[in-house]
Amino acid sequence: MIIPYTLLEPATLRNLIEEFVSRDGTDNGYDQSLDSRVKAVLALLKKGDAEVVFDETQQSTNIVLKTAS
C-alpha cells in the first residue's frame, strides 16, 4: 500500500528517511552529512521518484525508489 508522504507527520517522515539513508549497504561513497542525504530523499519523494510503502504482511513501512521504465 502506497502512503502519500504528505500524510505523515514531519517528524515521522524525517525518522523514516533517516532510517532509510543510514541502513547497512546504503553507503553512497560520498562524505555527505545525514541532513543532506535526508534532503536528497525528500526531494525524490517530492518529485515522485520515490514513495512510502506500507507492507501489511510485515507490518513495516519503507521508502522505495522507483525505477525508470
N, C-alpha and C positions, 0 to 999 in steps of 0.2 A: 504494500500500500504506500503510495507516494504521499508525503506530508508536505504541503507548501511551507517553506522555511519561514515565511512571513507570519505563520500562525504560532510559531514558537516564541516563548519569552526571550528577550535578548540575551539574558544570562545563560539560559538553557542552550540556545543556539551557539553561543561562544564556547561553552563547555563541550558541546558535541564536536565543534570544529577543532578545538584544541586537542581533544582525544584523537580525532582523525589524523591530524598532522603530526602527532607525536608517537604514533604506533610504530612498533618494530617493522622494519622493512620500508619505511617511508622516508628514509634519508635521501634528500634530494640532491646531495652533493654540494650544496651551497651553504654558506655560513649566514643564512637568513635567520632573523630573530623570530621567535614564536609569533609575535604580533604581525610581522609581515607575512608569514605563512597563513595566519588566520585571515588576514585581509585578502590574500590571494584566493583562498577557498570561498570566502564570502562573495567575491567578485564572480567566481564561477557559478555560484548559486544564483546570483542576480541575473547573469547572462543566460541562464538555463543550461549551462554546460555541466551542471552537477545537480543532484536532487537528494532530498532527505527521504529515506525509505524505512518504513517500519515493517519488520518481519514478524508476522503474527505467530508463526511456529516457534521461533526462537525468542519471541518477546524482546526484540532488540531493535535499536534504531541505528542507522548507518548513513553515511554520505556515500553516494555512488556517482562516479564520474561517467558522463555519457560518452559513448564512443561515436566518432564520426562515421556516417554511413555513406 
